[in-house]
């Protein structure tokens, strides 16, 4: 596989990641992230982009295609991060509400524990 193929595969995995986020499929999401990390390692082990372009018949055209692909990847990554943050915020909100409900129920369950309160009606 050459550099462009690695980035193409990374792009495909990023699209799958978007679907996994929508489906809230954590196992699939973890698999995709692991695969993406492997691709990043493989890309880092390859030669630089400059050397890759030097080996191409039409480096300018390849560079433009690679740039377009990287921009698509960047856009998808932004969307995925936003979607993940939205999901995280929803979960945090649900946990906060659950904690409030749990605290309010504790007051009803502790029937033997009364606390005397003085209400100042003159104020």
N, CA, C and O atoms as CSV, one atom per row, in Angstrom:
chain,resi,resn,atom,element,x,y,z
A,1,UNK,N,N,0.847,-1.190,0.000
A,1,UNK,CA,C,0.000,0.000,0.000
A,1,UNK,C,C,0.883,1.241,0.000
A,1,UNK,O,O,1.903,1.297,0.686
A,2,UNK,N,N,0.475,2.221,-0.774
A,2,UNK,CA,C,1.219,3.476,-0.754
A,2,UNK,C,C,0.517,4.474,0.169
A,2,UNK,O,O,-0.517,4.174,0.766
A,3,UNK,N,N,1.091,5.640,0.268
A,3,UNK,CA,C,0.609,6.655,1.207
A,3,UNK,C,C,-0.846,7.035,0.950
A,3,UNK,O,O,-1.633,7.148,1.890
A,4,UNK,N,N,-1.204,7.229,-0.302
A,4,UNK,CA,C,-2.577,7.610,-0.634
A,4,UNK,C,C,-3.557,6.525,-0.190
A,4,UNK,O,O,-4.633,6.834,0.324
A,5,UNK,N,N,-3.196,5.269,-0.383
A,5,UNK,CA,C,-4.060,4.163,0.022
A,5,UNK,C,C,-4.269,4.141,1.539
A,5,UNK,O,O,-5.367,3.861,2.021
A,6,UNK,N,N,-3.210,4.439,2.275
A,6,UNK,CA,C,-3.342,4.498,3.738
A,6,UNK,C,C,-4.316,5.600,4.154
A,6,UNK,O,O,-5.170,5.394,5.017
A,7,UNK,N,N,-4.177,6.760,3.536
A,7,UNK,CA,C,-5.082,7.857,3.873
A,7,UNK,C,C,-6.514,7.552,3.435
A,7,UNK,O,O,-7.467,7.931,4.116
A,8,UNK,N,N,-6.660,6.881,2.320
A,8,UNK,CA,C,-7.994,6.485,1.853
A,8,UNK,C,C,-8.629,5.521,2.859
A,8,UNK,O,O,-9.805,5.656,3.195
A,9,UNK,N,N,-7.856,4.562,3.331
A,9,UNK,CA,C,-8.353,3.610,4.332
A,9,UNK,C,C,-8.708,4.343,5.631
A,9,UNK,O,O,-9.713,4.038,6.273
A,10,UNK,N,N,-7.877,5.304,6.004
A,10,UNK,CA,C,-8.140,6.108,7.203
A,10,UNK,C,C,-9.458,6.863,7.045
A,10,UNK,O,O,-10.245,6.947,7.988
A,11,UNK,N,N,-9.695,7.406,5.866
A,11,UNK,CA,C,-10.937,8.126,5.582
A,11,UNK,C,C,-12.142,7.187,5.713
A,11,UNK,O,O,-13.150,7.549,6.319
A,12,UNK,N,N,-12.036,6.004,5.153
A,12,UNK,CA,C,-13.129,5.027,5.242
A,12,UNK,C,C,-13.404,4.656,6.700
A,12,UNK,O,O,-14.561,4.541,7.104
A,13,UNK,N,N,-12.366,4.472,7.473
A,13,UNK,CA,C,-12.547,4.158,8.900
A,13,UNK,C,C,-13.181,5.330,9.647
A,13,UNK,O,O,-13.971,5.124,10.567
A,14,UNK,N,N,-12.845,6.537,9.263
A,14,UNK,CA,C,-13.436,7.719,9.902
A,14,UNK,C,C,-14.929,7.801,9.606
A,14,UNK,O,O,-15.716,8.198,10.466
A,15,UNK,N,N,-15.320,7.424,8.383
A,15,UNK,CA,C,-16.757,7.379,8.061
A,15,UNK,C,C,-17.444,6.293,8.894
A,15,UNK,O,O,-18.555,6.497,9.383
A,16,UNK,N,N,-16.794,5.151,9.056
A,16,UNK,CA,C,-17.364,4.087,9.891
A,16,UNK,C,C,-17.460,4.533,11.339
A,16,UNK,O,O,-18.401,4.177,12.049
A,17,UNK,N,N,-16.484,5.312,11.769
A,17,UNK,CA,C,-16.487,5.839,13.133
A,17,UNK,C,C,-17.707,6.735,13.347
A,17,UNK,O,O,-18.335,6.689,14.404
A,18,UNK,N,N,-18.039,7.541,12.353
A,18,UNK,CA,C,-19.210,8.414,12.446
A,18,UNK,C,C,-20.476,7.583,12.634
A,18,UNK,O,O,-21.335,7.925,13.447
A,19,UNK,N,N,-20.585,6.497,11.885
A,19,UNK,CA,C,-21.749,5.613,12.016
A,19,UNK,C,C,-21.790,4.953,13.389
A,19,UNK,O,O,-22.856,4.838,13.993
A,20,UNK,N,N,-20.650,4.525,13.877
A,20,UNK,CA,C,-20.593,3.873,15.195
A,20,UNK,C,C,-20.996,4.844,16.297
A,20,UNK,O,O,-21.636,4.448,17.272
A,21,UNK,N,N,-20.628,6.102,16.150
A,21,UNK,CA,C,-21.020,7.117,17.141
A,21,UNK,C,C,-22.539,7.298,17.115
A,21,UNK,O,O,-23.180,7.365,18.163
A,22,UNK,N,N,-23.106,7.377,15.911
A,22,UNK,CA,C,-24.560,7.532,15.796
A,22,UNK,C,C,-25.289,6.335,16.393
A,22,UNK,O,O,-26.327,6.488,17.037
A,23,UNK,N,N,-24.735,5.135,16.173
A,23,UNK,CA,C,-25.351,3.913,16.676
A,23,UNK,C,C,-25.060,3.683,18.153
A,23,UNK,O,O,-25.639,2.792,18.776
A,24,UNK,N,N,-24.159,4.492,18.712
A,24,UNK,CA,C,-23.714,4.361,20.106
A,24,UNK,C,C,-23.138,2.968,20.356
A,24,UNK,O,O,-23.362,2.370,21.408
A,25,UNK,N,N,-22.398,2.466,19.380
A,25,UNK,CA,C,-21.775,1.149,19.449
A,25,UNK,C,C,-20.323,1.319,19.911
A,25,UNK,O,O,-19.419,1.518,19.099
A,26,UNK,N,N,-20.124,1.238,21.212
A,26,UNK,CA,C,-18.810,1.495,21.808
A,26,UNK,C,C,-17.777,0.452,21.371
A,26,UNK,O,O,-16.624,0.799,21.113
A,27,UNK,N,N,-18.174,-0.810,21.286
A,27,UNK,CA,C,-17.226,-1.853,20.886
A,27,UNK,C,C,-16.712,-1.615,19.469
A,27,UNK,O,O,-15.513,-1.712,19.204
A,28,UNK,N,N,-17.626,-1.307,18.576
A,28,UNK,CA,C,-17.238,-1.032,17.191
A,28,UNK,C,C,-16.363,0.217,17.124
A,28,UNK,O,O,-15.393,0.265,16.368
A,29,UNK,N,N,-16.708,1.211,17.910
A,29,UNK,CA,C,-15.939,2.457,17.948
A,29,UNK,C,C,-14.505,2.192,18.412
A,29,UNK,O,O,-13.556,2.733,17.844
A,30,UNK,N,N,-14.352,1.364,19.440
A,30,UNK,CA,C,-13.010,1.027,19.922
A,30,UNK,C,C,-12.202,0.285,18.862
A,30,UNK,O,O,-11.008,0.538,18.702
A,31,UNK,N,N,-12.845,-0.625,18.140
A,31,UNK,CA,C,-12.152,-1.356,17.072
A,31,UNK,C,C,-11.685,-0.403,15.978
A,31,UNK,O,O,-10.561,-0.509,15.486
A,32,UNK,N,N,-12.549,0.517,15.607
A,32,UNK,CA,C,-12.208,1.475,14.553
A,32,UNK,C,C,-11.059,2.369,14.986
A,32,UNK,O,O,-10.145,2.631,14.205
A,33,UNK,N,N,-11.098,2.834,16.215
A,33,UNK,CA,C,-10.032,3.699,16.715
A,33,UNK,C,C,-8.702,2.947,16.738
A,33,UNK,O,O,-7.662,3.515,16.404
A,34,UNK,N,N,-8.733,1.690,17.125
A,34,UNK,CA,C,-7.507,0.880,17.116
A,34,UNK,C,C,-6.971,0.728,15.694
A,34,UNK,O,O,-5.766,0.830,15.465
A,35,UNK,N,N,-7.862,0.485,14.750
A,35,UNK,CA,C,-7.442,0.340,13.350
A,35,UNK,C,C,-6.851,1.651,12.825
A,35,UNK,O,O,-5.870,1.642,12.081
A,36,UNK,N,N,-7.450,2.768,13.214
A,36,UNK,CA,C,-6.930,4.066,12.785
A,36,UNK,C,C,-5.549,4.321,13.370
A,36,UNK,O,O,-4.677,4.866,12.694
A,37,UNK,N,N,-5.347,3.926,14.628
A,37,UNK,CA,C,-4.038,4.106,15.242
A,37,UNK,C,C,-2.980,3.273,14.523
A,37,UNK,O,O,-1.843,3.715,14.363
A,38,UNK,N,N,-3.350,2.078,14.094
A,38,UNK,CA,C,-2.434,1.221,13.346
A,38,UNK,C,C,-2.063,1.880,12.023
A,38,UNK,O,O,-0.898,1.860,11.626
A,39,UNK,N,N,-3.040,2.458,11.344
A,39,UNK,CA,C,-2.761,3.145,10.079
A,39,UNK,C,C,-1.826,4.335,10.297
A,39,UNK,O,O,-0.921,4.576,9.499
A,40,UNK,N,N,-2.051,5.071,11.378
A,40,UNK,CA,C,-1.184,6.216,11.687
A,40,UNK,C,C,0.248,5.736,11.906
A,40,UNK,O,O,1.192,6.374,11.440
A,41,UNK,N,N,0.418,4.623,12.608
A,41,UNK,CA,C,1.760,4.064,12.810
A,41,UNK,C,C,2.391,3.679,11.476
A,41,UNK,O,O,3.568,3.949,11.235
A,42,UNK,N,N,1.597,3.045,10.611
A,42,UNK,CA,C,2.106,2.641,9.302
A,42,UNK,C,C,2.512,3.858,8.469
A,42,UNK,O,O,3.539,3.832,7.790
A,43,UNK,N,N,1.713,4.916,8.520
A,43,UNK,CA,C,2.035,6.138,7.780
A,43,UNK,C,C,3.330,6.744,8.309
A,43,UNK,O,O,4.175,7.191,7.534
A,44,UNK,N,N,3.480,6.758,9.623
A,44,UNK,CA,C,4.686,7.332,10.220
A,44,UNK,C,C,5.938,6.539,9.847
A,44,UNK,O,O,7.030,7.102,9.774
A,45,UNK,N,N,5.784,5.243,9.613
A,45,UNK,CA,C,6.924,4.410,9.248
A,45,UNK,C,C,7.322,4.582,7.781
A,45,UNK,O,O,8.457,4.296,7.400
A,46,UNK,N,N,6.375,5.053,6.962
A,46,UNK,CA,C,6.689,5.294,5.553
A,46,UNK,C,C,7.575,6.524,5.421
A,46,UNK,O,O,7.792,7.263,6.380
A,47,UNK,N,N,8.072,6.720,4.230
A,47,UNK,CA,C,8.872,7.913,3.982
A,47,UNK,C,C,7.973,9.145,4.014
A,47,UNK,O,O,6.750,9.036,4.110
A,48,UNK,N,N,8.583,10.291,3.932
A,48,UNK,CA,C,7.835,11.546,4.010
A,48,UNK,C,C,6.973,11.751,2.764
A,48,UNK,O,O,7.134,11.069,1.751
A,49,UNK,N,N,6.066,12.700,2.871
A,49,UNK,CA,C,5.185,13.032,1.745
A,49,UNK,C,C,6.016,13.519,0.555
A,49,UNK,O,O,5.702,13.214,-0.595
A,50,UNK,N,N,7.069,14.272,0.841
A,50,UNK,CA,C,7.909,14.791,-0.237
A,50,UNK,C,C,8.520,13.647,-1.042
A,50,UNK,O,O,8.516,13.669,-2.272
A,51,UNK,N,N,9.043,12.653,-0.334
A,51,UNK,CA,C,9.648,11.513,-1.028
A,51,UNK,C,C,8.590,10.714,-1.790
A,51,UNK,O,O,8.847,10.210,-2.884
A,52,UNK,N,N,7.415,10.608,-1.206
A,52,UNK,CA,C,6.322,9.907,-1.880
A,52,UNK,C,C,5.955,10.621,-3.172
A,52,UNK,O,O,5.776,9.980,-4.208
A,53,UNK,N,N,5.841,11.945,-3.118
A,53,UNK,CA,C,5.478,12.718,-4.301
A,53,UNK,C,C,6.563,12.673,-5.377
A,53,UNK,O,O,6.257,12.673,-6.570
A,54,UNK,N,N,7.822,12.636,-4.959
A,54,UNK,CA,C,8.926,12.557,-5.918
A,54,UNK,C,C,8.846,11.283,-6.754
A,54,UNK,O,O,9.260,11.280,-7.913
A,55,UNK,N,N,8.332,10.226,-6.194
A,55,UNK,CA,C,8.254,8.937,-6.885
A,55,UNK,C,C,7.069,8.856,-7.845
A,55,UNK,O,O,6.982,7.922,-8.643
A,56,UNK,N,N,6.163,9.820,-7.775
A,56,UNK,CA,C,4.952,9.791,-8.591
A,56,UNK,C,C,5.205,10.374,-9.983
A,56,UNK,O,O,6.074,11.224,-10.176
A,57,UNK,N,N,4.409,9.884,-10.952
A,57,UNK,CA,C,4.525,10.387,-12.322
A,57,UNK,C,C,4.027,11.821,-12.434
A,57,UNK,O,O,4.617,12.640,-13.139
A,58,UNK,N,N,2.939,12.115,-11.735
A,58,UNK,CA,C,2.361,13.457,-11.766
A,58,UNK,C,C,2.202,13.942,-10.323
A,58,UNK,O,O,1.107,13.876,-9.764
A,59,UNK,N,N,3.281,14.425,-9.725
A,59,UNK,CA,C,3.239,14.776,-8.291
A,59,UNK,C,C,2.253,15.890,-7.943
A,59,UNK,O,O,1.655,15.877,-6.867
A,60,UNK,N,N,2.085,16.848,-8.847
A,60,UNK,CA,C,1.174,17.957,-8.551
A,60,UNK,C,C,-0.262,17.450,-8.424
A,60,UNK,O,O,-0.976,17.831,-7.497
A,61,UNK,N,N,-0.676,16.609,-9.339
A,61,UNK,CA,C,-2.029,16.049,-9.308
A,61,UNK,C,C,-2.229,15.169,-8.072
A,61,UNK,O,O,-3.265,15.243,-7.411
A,62,UNK,N,N,-1.252,14.353,-7.772
A,62,UNK,CA,C,-1.318,13.486,-6.583
A,62,UNK,C,C,-1.393,14.335,-5.321
A,62,UNK,O,O,-2.145,14.020,-4.399
A,63,UNK,N,N,-0.613,15.413,-5.281
A,63,UNK,CA,C,-0.622,16.300,-4.120
A,63,UNK,C,C,-2.005,16.918,-3.930
A,63,UNK,O,O,-2.502,16.994,-2.806
A,64,UNK,N,N,-2.628,17.357,-5.023
A,64,UNK,CA,C,-3.964,17.956,-4.938
A,64,UNK,C,C,-4.980,16.937,-4.434
A,64,UNK,O,O,-5.813,17.256,-3.587
A,65,UNK,N,N,-4.914,15.714,-4.951
A,65,UNK,CA,C,-5.825,14.658,-4.510
A,65,UNK,C,C,-5.608,14.315,-3.035
A,65,UNK,O,O,-6.565,14.127,-2.283
A,66,UNK,N,N,-4.364,14.238,-2.643
A,66,UNK,CA,C,-4.033,13.948,-1.249
A,66,UNK,C,C,-4.529,15.064,-0.331
A,66,UNK,O,O,-5.045,14.805,0.756
A,67,UNK,N,N,-4.369,16.287,-0.775
A,67,UNK,CA,C,-4.829,17.433,0.015
A,67,UNK,C,C,-6.342,17.406,0.183
A,67,UNK,O,O,-6.849,17.647,1.278
A,68,UNK,N,N,-7.073,17.112,-0.906
A,68,UNK,CA,C,-8.533,17.023,-0.824
A,68,UNK,C,C,-8.958,15.931,0.151
A,68,UNK,O,O,-9.870,16.118,0.956
A,69,UNK,N,N,-8.288,14.800,0.066
A,69,UNK,CA,C,-8.612,13.686,0.957
A,69,UNK,C,C,-8.351,14.051,2.418
A,69,UNK,O,O,-9.156,13.735,3.294
A,70,UNK,N,N,-7.242,14.707,2.674
A,70,UNK,CA,C,-6.918,15.121,4.043
A,70,UNK,C,C,-7.923,16.148,4.562
A,70,UNK,O,O,-8.253,16.144,5.748
A,71,UNK,N,N,-8.406,17.017,3.695
A,71,UNK,CA,C,-9.426,17.983,4.119
A,71,UNK,C,C,-10.736,17.283,4.457
A,71,UNK,O,O,-11.416,17.667,5.409
A,72,UNK,N,N,-11.094,16.258,3.686
A,72,UNK,CA,C,-12.295,15.476,4.001
A,72,UNK,C,C,-12.136,14.773,5.349
A,72,UNK,O,O,-13.059,14.745,6.163
A,73,UNK,N,N,-10.963,14.214,5.565
A,73,UNK,CA,C,-10.692,13.533,6.835
A,73,UNK,C,C,-10.808,14.518,7.989
A,73,UNK,O,O,-11.426,14.219,9.011
A,74,UNK,N,N,-10.218,15.676,7.822
A,74,UNK,CA,C,-10.247,16.686,8.875
A,74,UNK,C,C,-11.687,17.097,9.200
A,74,UNK,O,O,-12.046,17.226,10.370
A,75,UNK,N,N,-12.506,17.300,8.172
A,75,UNK,CA,C,-13.896,17.684,8.383
A,75,UNK,C,C,-14.659,16.583,9.124
A,75,UNK,O,O,-15.407,16.861,10.061
A,76,UNK,N,N,-14.465,15.341,8.699
A,76,UNK,CA,C,-15.138,14.225,9.369
A,76,UNK,C,C,-14.699,14.092,10.820
A,76,UNK,O,O,-15.518,13.828,11.701
A,77,UNK,N,N,-13.412,14.274,11.065
A,77,UNK,CA,C,-12.903,14.195,12.439
A,77,UNK,C,C,-13.535,15.274,13.317
A,77,UNK,O,O,-13.865,15.016,14.475
A,78,UNK,N,N,-13.704,16.474,12.774
A,78,UNK,CA,C,-14.362,17.549,13.532
A,78,UNK,C,C,-15.798,17.164,13.875
A,78,UNK,O,O,-16.243,17.350,15.008
A,79,UNK,N,N,-16.518,16.628,12.892
A,79,UNK,CA,C,-17.898,16.203,13.130
A,79,UNK,C,C,-17.957,15.099,14.173
A,79,UNK,O,O,-18.813,15.116,15.058
A,80,UNK,N,N,-17.049,14.144,14.068
A,80,UNK,CA,C,-17.028,13.038,15.028
A,80,UNK,C,C,-16.742,13.535,16.440
A,80,UNK,O,O,-17.376,13.095,17.399
A,81,UNK,N,N,-15.792,14.448,16.563
A,81,UNK,CA,C,-15.484,14.998,17.889
A,81,UNK,C,C,-16.679,15.756,18.460
A,81,UNK,O,O,-16.972,15.652,19.651
A,82,UNK,N,N,-17.362,16.511,17.616
A,82,UNK,CA,C,-18.548,17.232,18.078
A,82,UNK,C,C,-19.626,16.256,18.535
A,82,UNK,O,O,-20.234,16.442,19.589
A,83,UNK,N,N,-19.860,15.217,17.742
A,83,UNK,CA,C,-20.872,14.219,18.100
A,83,UNK,C,C,-20.509,13.501,19.403
A,83,UNK,O,O,-21.376,13.245,20.238
A,84,UNK,N,N,-19.235,13.182,19.568
A,84,UNK,CA,C,-18.805,12.532,20.814
A,84,UNK,C,C,-18.992,13.458,22.010
A,84,UNK,O,O,-19.440,13.024,23.071
A,85,UNK,N,N,-18.652,14.721,21.840
A,85,UNK,CA,C,-18.837,15.678,22.940
A,85,UNK,C,C,-20.311,15.855,23.275
A,85,UNK,O,O,-20.671,15.972,24.447
A,86,UNK,N,N,-21.161,15.876,22.263
A,86,UNK,CA,C,-22.605,15.978,22.512
A,86,UNK,C,C,-23.105,14.771,23.303
A,86,UNK,O,O,-23.880,14.917,24.248
A,87,UNK,N,N,-22.659,13.590,22.913
A,87,UNK,CA,C,-23.056,12.374,23.632
A,87,UNK,C,C,-22.532,12.390,25.065
A,87,UNK,O,O,-23.238,12.001,25.994
A,88,UNK,N,N,-21.301,12.838,25.238
A,88,UNK,CA,C,-20.714,12.920,26.580
A,88,UNK,C,C,-21.519,13.871,27.459
A,88,UNK,O,O,-21.780,13.580,28.626
A,89,UNK,N,N,-21.909,15.004,26.892
A,89,UNK,CA,C,-22.705,15.973,27.653
A,89,UNK,C,C,-24.072,15.417,28.030
A,89,UNK,O,O,-24.565,15.667,29.130
A,90,UNK,N,N,-24.690,14.658,27.114
A,90,UNK,CA,C,-25.978,14.030,27.425
A,90,UNK,C,C,-25.828,13.042,28.575
A,90,UNK,O,O,-26.659,13.002,29.482
A,91,UNK,N,N,-24.777,12.258,28.531
A,91,UNK,CA,C,-24.550,11.263,29.590
A,91,UNK,C,C,-24.290,11.957,30.920
A,91,UNK,O,O,-24.817,11.537,31.950
A,92,UNK,N,N,-23.482,13.017,30.910
A,92,UNK,CA,C,-23.216,13.758,32.140
A,92,UNK,C,C,-24.497,14.358,32.706
A,92,UNK,O,O,-24.706,14.352,33.919
A,93,UNK,N,N,-25.348,14.871,31.839
A,93,UNK,CA,C,-26.622,15.448,32.284
A,93,UNK,C,C,-27.491,14.357,32.908
A,93,UNK,O,O,-28.093,14.571,33.961
A,94,UNK,N,N,-27.560,13.197,32.271
A,94,UNK,CA,C,-28.351,12.082,32.808
A,94,UNK,C,C,-27.822,11.620,34.158
A,94,UNK,O,O,-28.604,11.315,35.059
A,95,UNK,N,N,-26.513,11.565,34.306
A,95,UNK,CA,C,-25.921,11.154,35.584
A,95,UNK,C,C,-26.239,12.174,36.669
A,95,UNK,O,O,-26.553,11.805,37.800
A,96,UNK,N,N,-26.157,13.450,36.327
A,96,UNK,CA,C,-26.479,14.502,37.304
A,96,UNK,C,C,-27.929,14.394,37.749
A,96,UNK,O,O,-28.223,14.494,38.940
A,97,UNK,N,N,-28.833,14.190,36.806
A,97,UNK,CA,C,-30.250,14.042,37.156
A,97,UNK,C,C,-30.480,12.797,38.006
A,97,UNK,O,O,-31.269,12.821,38.951
A,98,UNK,N,N,-29.802,11.728,37.673
A,98,UNK,CA,C,-29.923,10.498,38.449
A,98,UNK,C,C,-29.426,10.700,39.874
A,98,UNK,O,O,-30.044,10.216,40.822
A,99,UNK,N,N,-28.322,11.407,40.029
A,99,UNK,CA,C,-27.796,11.685,41.370
A,99,UNK,C,C,-28.765,12.537,42.183
A,99,UNK,O,O,-28.930,12.313,43.382
A,100,UNK,N,N,-29.403,13.506,41.543
A,100,UNK,CA,C,-30.381,14.343,42.249
A,100,UNK,C,C,-31.566,13.502,42.714
A,100,UNK,O,O,-32.039,13.651,43.840
A,101,UNK,N,N,-32.038,12.625,41.846
A,101,UNK,CA,C,-33.157,11.764,42.211
A,101,UNK,C,C,-32.783,10.817,43.341
A,101,UNK,O,O,-33.592,10.555,44.231
A,102,UNK,N,N,-31.570,10.309,43.308
A,102,UNK,CA,C,-31.103,9.402,44.357
A,102,UNK,C,C,-31.056,10.129,45.701
A,102,UNK,O,O,-31.470,9.577,46.721
A,103,UNK,N,N,-30.559,11.350,45.703
A,103,UNK,CA,C,-30.490,12.126,46.941
A,103,UNK,C,C,-31.886,12.428,47.487
A,103,UNK,O,O,-32.114,12.380,48.695
A,104,UNK,N,N,-32.815,12.739,46.581
A,104,UNK,CA,C,-34.166,13.057,47.057
A,104,UNK,C,C,-34.857,11.807,47.615
A,104,UNK,O,O,-35.648,11.908,48.552
A,105,UNK,N,N,-34.571,10.656,47.061
A,105,UNK,CA,C,-35.172,9.416,47.557
A,105,UNK,C,C,-34.619,9.031,48.923
A,105,UNK,O,O,-35.328,8.430,49.731
A,106,UNK,N,N,-33.381,9.365,49.183
A,106,UNK,CA,C,-32.780,9.043,50.475
A,106,UNK,C,C,-33.545,9.719,51.606
A,106,UNK,O,O,-33.667,9.160,52.696
A,107,UNK,N,N,-34.056,10.909,51.355
A,107,UNK,CA,C,-34.824,11.620,52.370
A,107,UNK,C,C,-36.115,10.896,52.720
A,107,UNK,O,O,-36.532,10.900,53.878
A,108,UNK,N,N,-36.736,10.289,51.756
A,108,UNK,CA,C,-37.967,9.550,52.001
A,108,UNK,C,C,-37.701,8.201,52.658
A,108,UNK,O,O,-38.528,7.704,53.424
A,109,UNK,N,N,-36.565,7.620,52.363
A,109,UNK,CA,C,-36.242,6.305,52.921
A,109,UNK,C,C,-35.830,6.378,54.384
A,109,UNK,O,O,-36.008,5.410,55.123
A,110,UNK,N,N,-35.295,7.484,54.804
A,110,UNK,CA,C,-34.867,7.654,56.188
A,110,UNK,C,C,-36.032,8.198,57.009
A,110,UNK,O,O,-36.013,9.364,57.403
A,111,UNK,N,N,-37.039,7.377,57.272
A,111,UNK,CA,C,-38.258,7.822,57.946
A,111,UNK,C,C,-38.050,8.072,59.430
A,111,UNK,O,O,-38.764,8.882,60.020
A,112,UNK,N,N,-37.107,7.410,60.033
A,112,UNK,CA,C,-36.884,7.548,61.468
A,112,UNK,C,C,-36.057,8.787,61.813
A,112,UNK,O,O,-35.949,9.145,62.986
A,113,UNK,N,N,-35.498,9.415,60.856
A,113,UNK,CA,C,-34.593,10.533,61.109
A,113,UNK,C,C,-35.304,11.843,60.767
A,113,UNK,O,O,-35.385,12.248,59.607
A,114,UNK,N,N,-35.814,12.486,61.809
A,114,UNK,CA,C,-36.480,13.756,61.606
A,114,UNK,C,C,-35.596,14.868,62.133
A,114,UNK,O,O,-34.903,14.697,63.136
A,115,UNK,N,N,-35.617,15.959,61.488
A,115,UNK,CA,C,-34.841,17.096,61.929
A,115,UNK,C,C,-35.811,18.231,62.210
A,115,UNK,O,O,-36.591,18.629,61.344
A,116,UNK,N,N,-35.753,18.737,63.412
A,116,UNK,CA,C,-36.656,19.823,63.788
A,116,UNK,C,C,-36.173,21.113,63.139
A,116,UNK,O,O,-34.983,21.428,63.135
A,117,UNK,N,N,-37.117,21.832,62.604
A,117,UNK,CA,C,-36.796,23.114,61.970
A,117,UNK,C,C,-37.652,24.190,62.633
A,117,UNK,O,O,-38.830,23.968,62.912
A,118,UNK,N,N,-37.066,25.333,62.878
A,118,UNK,CA,C,-37.790,26.471,63.418
A,118,UNK,C,C,-38.043,27.443,62.283
A,118,UNK,O,O,-37.112,27.862,61.595
A,119,UNK,N,N,-39.278,27.796,62.091
A,119,UNK,CA,C,-39.633,28.728,61.024
A,119,UNK,C,C,-39.984,30.060,61.657
A,119,UNK,O,O,-40.933,30.161,62.434
A,120,UNK,N,N,-39.226,31.058,61.326
A,120,UNK,CA,C,-39.455,32.400,61.858
A,120,UNK,C,C,-40.503,33.079,60.979
A,120,UNK,O,O,-40.231,33.472,59.845
A,121,UNK,N,N,-41.713,33.208,61.538
A,121,UNK,CA,C,-42.801,33.789,60.769
A,121,UNK,C,C,-42.894,35.295,60.924
A,121,UNK,O,O,-43.675,35.932,60.218
A,122,UNK,N,N,-42.122,35.884,61.826
A,122,UNK,CA,C,-42.167,37.331,62.039
A,122,UNK,C,C,-41.350,38.088,60.978
A,122,UNK,O,O,-41.585,39.277,60.763
A,123,UNK,N,N,-40.430,37.442,60.336
A,123,UNK,CA,C,-39.569,38.127,59.370
A,123,UNK,C,C,-40.273,38.408,58.083
A,123,UNK,O,O,-39.681,38.980,57.168
